[in-house]
């Protein structure tokens, strides 16, 4: 019963001090009677030191958050520049061969994609540098996802067909769907880093690439 009463008093004291943060400032004689814990070996703690330590921790946390926000902003600016470069390359491409080359070159050079394969359900000669797969295989890759997808898992046989050079070294995959009036296919991205394309990762950028690439390819094949 006594313990409960003490807890109630402590809680009331906390509420009071939060409501009156300058109480100890106006009642400094109380500080002489308070016993405060040590912050470290050999150093006596004071209320001021404790406040300074708290402020430093809050400052460090704020600085870390600002640094993270700045890094994210810089990454977004860089990605926007790469997307703009892709759009420019597609606008200047004169045929399907140039369009496919622009897509693959920009993905590898600008977006730093380690391995990329263009697949289509039509005969390979329809799109240069592409691999033909059955429509059912493409649907299996997409997994019922209407847009781009990260963290897909190609079946072993299909993986070997998509990336015949050292497929066992690839650990994560993403898919950019390509849909037009004259073709159906996809761009499959791969990385040795298992965390590069993880399930649930944002795919807004991949969806934008899908729209640009699909429009450009459809224009060439029309």
N, C-alpha and C positions, 0 to 999 in steps of 0.2 A: 504494500500500500504506500509506504514511504517512497519507494523507488518510483512509483507512478507519479507521485506528487512532485518529486524532483524533476522528472521528465517534463511534466507540464510547465514547471517554472522555467526550465531551460528553454523550452519552445517559446514561451511568452517573452523571455529575454531576447531571443533571436528576432522575434517579430518586432519587438520594441526598438532594438538597435538598427534593424533594417529601415524602420520608419524614421529613425532619428540618427542618421549616420554621423552627425556632429556632436553627439551626446558626450563622448569622452573628451572631445576638444574643449567643451565648456565645463567639464567636470574632471580636470586633470588630476585632482588628488586621488581619484579612484585608481589611476594607472599605477600609483606607488604600491597599491595593495594587490595588484593582479599578478598572477604567476603564468607566464607564457612559455610554451615549449621551445626547445633549442632547434634551430634550423640545420645545424651541422655540428661536427665535432669541434669543440673549443670555441664556439661562437654563441654568445648570448643573444637570444631573440628579443626583439622589441616589436611593438605593434607597428611602428613605422617600417621596420625591416620586412615584416610579414606583408604589409601592403605593397611595398616595393617589389617583393618577390612575385606577388600575384599580378601586379601590373606588367612585370617583365614577361611572365608566362602568357598573359593576354596579348602583349605586343608581339611576341614570337609567333603565337598562333595566327594573329592577324597578318603578319608579314608572310608567313607560309601560305596563307590563303591567297593573298595578293599575288605572290609569285606564281602560284598555280593558275590563277585567273589570267595572268599575263602570258604564261606559257600556252594556255589553251587558246587565247586570242591570237597569238603568233602562229600557232598551228593552223587555226582556221583561215587566217590570211594567206598562208602558204598553200593550203588546199584550194582556196578560191582561185589563186593564181594558176595552179596546175589545171583546174577545171576550165579556166579561161583559155589556157594554152591548147587544151584538147579541143575546145569549141572552134578556135581559130584554125587548127590543123584540119579539122573536119570540113570547115567551110572552103578551104583551099584545095581539098582532095577532089580530083576530077573523075575518078572512076572507083569501082569497088576495090581494086587492088590498092589504090592510094588510101582509100578510106580505112581498110583493114590495117594497113601499115601504120597509119596515123594513130589508130586506137591502140595497137599493141605497143608501139614506140612510146606513146605518152604514158601508158600504164607502167611500163618498165622503167622509163627514164624519169618521168615527173613524179609518179605516185610510188616509185620504188617497190613495185611488185616483183617478187623473186621469180615466180613462174606463172605463166598465163597461157590459156588455150581457148581458142574460139571454136565452138561447136555449133553444128546446124543439123536439123533433121532432114535437110534436102541434100542432094548429091554434092560432094565436096567441091566440084568445079563451079558451083553457084557462087561461092565465096572463096577467094584465094586464102591460103594459109589456114584453112579450117579443117576440122575433123568431123566426119559424119557419124551421128549416133542415132539409134531408133528413138522415135517419139516417146516410147515408154521409158527409156533410159533417162531422157531429159526430164520427164515428169517425176521420176524417182529422185533425180538430183534436186529438183525444186521442192520436193516434199510437200506439195500442196500450198506453198507460199506464193502469193500473187506477185510479189515484188522481189527485190534483191534479198539475199539471205546470207548470213555469216554462220560459220560453224557447221556447214554441211559435211556429210560423210560419204564420199563416193565409194561404191562397192569395189573390192580389190580388182576385179577384172576390168571395170570401167576406168579405174584409176590408172591402171597400166596403159590403157588405150589413150587416155588424156595426157598423161605425162610419162612417156616411155623411158625417159632418162632419169634413172634413180628415183622412182616413185616412193621407195621406202623411206627416203629422207624427208618427205613432206609431211607436216604434222597438222596443219590447219588449212581450211578451204572456205572460199566464199563464192557466191554465184551472182552474176549480173544478167538478168533476163533480157533477151533481145526479141522484140516482136514487131513485125511490120506486115504490110499487106502482101508482101512478096516473099517473106521468109519467116522462119521461126528457129531460134537458137539461143545461145547463151555464151557468156564469157566466164570461164572458171579461173579463179585466182587461187594460188597456193603459196604456202610459206613453210619454211623449216621451223619457224617459231610457233609453238603450240598456242601461244597467246595472241597471235596476230589477228586471227579471225575466229573469235569465240562466239558460241551461241548467245543470242540476246544482244550482241553488240549493235550499235546504231548503224543503220544502212542508208541514211539520207543521201550521203555522197554517192553511194553505189547506185541508188535510184536515179540520181541526176545524170550519172554517166550512162545509165541504161537508156534514158530518154534521148540524150544527145546521139549516142551510137546507133540506136534504132532508127531515128529520123534520118541520119546520114546514110545508113546502109539502104534503107527503103528508097531513098532518092536515087541512089545509084542503080538499084535493081528494077526500078519502075520502067 
